[in-house]
Amino acid sequence: MTVAATITTRIVVLFLIGAAGQVGGSLLLGRTDAFRNIGWSIICLSVYMVSFWALATVIREGGPLSLIMPALATIVPIVTIIVAVFVMGEAASWQRLGLLLFACLVIGYAGTV
């Protein structure tokens, strides 16, 4: 059985939920005030819990771990960087953005060889 044969629509949807939860949880960390703000902390931890549940379900349902983790290690940082810079207004030079994005893409590519 090939890797492609084990990837179902449900696995893809759960993977995307897991990745979105990782990005969302990361973006919420600042609002928690180092987990001193109980309301935002509960929201942040809940987002992470849903993400971990989705990723655990992907693995339980036969999603290939050797593909899932490199893809997650590529998608989550890239999306987080893009949102942090272009939506939240964090400062970053084009060189910094280029190097971070290149590093993420290399990790993703390494998972496919």
C-alpha positions as CSV (number, residue, x, y, z in Angstrom):
1,M,0.0,0.0,0.0
2,T,1.4,3.4,-1.0
3,V,1.3,6.6,1.2
4,A,-1.2,8.1,-1.2
5,A,-3.5,5.1,-0.7
6,T,-3.7,5.7,3.0
7,I,-4.6,9.4,2.8
8,T,-8.4,9.9,2.9
9,T,-10.4,13.1,2.8
10,R,-11.1,12.7,6.5
11,I,-7.3,12.5,7.2
12,V,-6.7,15.7,5.1
13,V,-9.5,17.6,6.9
14,L,-8.3,16.5,10.3
15,F,-4.7,17.4,9.4
16,L,-5.9,20.9,8.3
17,I,-7.8,21.3,11.6
18,G,-4.6,20.2,13.5
19,A,-2.4,22.6,11.6
20,A,-4.9,25.5,12.0
21,G,-5.1,24.8,15.7
22,Q,-1.3,24.9,16.0
23,V,-1.2,28.3,14.2
24,G,-4.2,29.6,16.2
25,G,-2.8,28.4,19.5
26,S,0.6,30.1,18.7
27,L,-1.1,33.3,17.8
28,L,-3.1,33.3,21.0
29,L,-0.1,32.8,23.3
30,G,0.5,36.5,23.6
31,R,-3.0,37.1,24.8
32,T,-2.6,34.7,27.7
33,D,-0.1,37.0,29.4
34,A,2.2,34.0,30.2
35,F,-1.0,32.1,31.2
36,R,-1.9,34.7,33.8
37,N,-5.0,35.7,32.0
38,I,-7.3,32.8,32.7
39,G,-9.9,33.4,30.0
40,W,-7.4,33.6,27.1
41,S,-5.4,30.8,28.6
42,I,-8.4,28.5,28.6
43,I,-9.2,29.5,25.0
44,C,-5.5,29.0,23.9
45,L,-5.2,25.6,25.6
46,S,-8.6,24.5,24.2
47,V,-7.4,25.4,20.7
48,Y,-4.2,23.3,21.2
49,M,-6.3,20.4,22.7
50,V,-8.5,20.3,19.6
51,S,-5.4,20.4,17.4
52,F,-3.7,17.6,19.3
53,W,-6.9,15.5,19.1
54,A,-7.2,16.0,15.4
55,L,-3.5,15.1,14.8
56,A,-3.8,12.0,17.1
57,T,-6.9,10.9,15.2
58,V,-5.0,11.3,11.9
59,I,-2.3,9.0,13.2
60,R,-4.8,6.5,14.7
61,E,-6.6,6.4,11.3
62,G,-3.4,5.4,9.5
63,G,-2.1,8.8,8.4
64,P,1.6,8.3,7.5
65,L,3.6,9.9,10.4
66,S,6.6,10.2,8.1
67,L,4.6,12.6,5.9
68,I,2.4,14.3,8.5
69,M,5.2,15.6,10.8
70,P,7.3,17.2,8.0
71,A,4.2,18.7,6.5
72,L,3.2,20.1,9.8
73,A,6.7,21.4,10.4
74,T,6.5,23.2,7.1
75,I,2.9,24.6,7.1
76,V,2.6,25.8,10.7
77,P,5.7,28.0,10.8
78,I,5.0,29.5,7.3
79,V,1.4,30.4,8.1
80,T,2.4,31.7,11.5
81,I,5.1,33.9,10.1
82,I,2.8,35.2,7.4
83,V,0.0,36.0,9.8
84,A,2.3,37.5,12.4
85,V,3.9,39.9,9.9
86,F,1.1,40.8,7.5
87,V,-1.9,40.6,9.9
88,M,-0.5,41.3,13.3
89,G,2.0,43.8,12.1
90,E,5.2,42.3,13.5
91,A,8.4,43.8,12.0
92,A,10.6,41.6,9.9
93,S,13.1,42.2,7.1
94,W,12.7,40.5,3.8
95,Q,16.0,38.7,4.4
96,R,14.6,37.3,7.7
97,L,11.3,36.3,6.0
98,G,13.2,34.7,3.1
99,L,15.5,32.6,5.3
100,L,12.7,31.5,7.6
101,L,10.5,30.5,4.7
102,F,13.4,28.7,2.9
103,A,14.2,26.8,6.1
104,C,10.6,25.7,6.4
105,L,10.5,24.5,2.8
106,V,13.7,22.6,3.1
107,I,12.2,20.7,6.1
108,G,9.1,20.0,4.1
109,Y,11.1,18.8,1.2
110,A,13.3,16.6,3.4
111,G,10.2,14.7,4.5
112,T,9.5,13.7,0.9
113,V,12.9,12.2,0.0
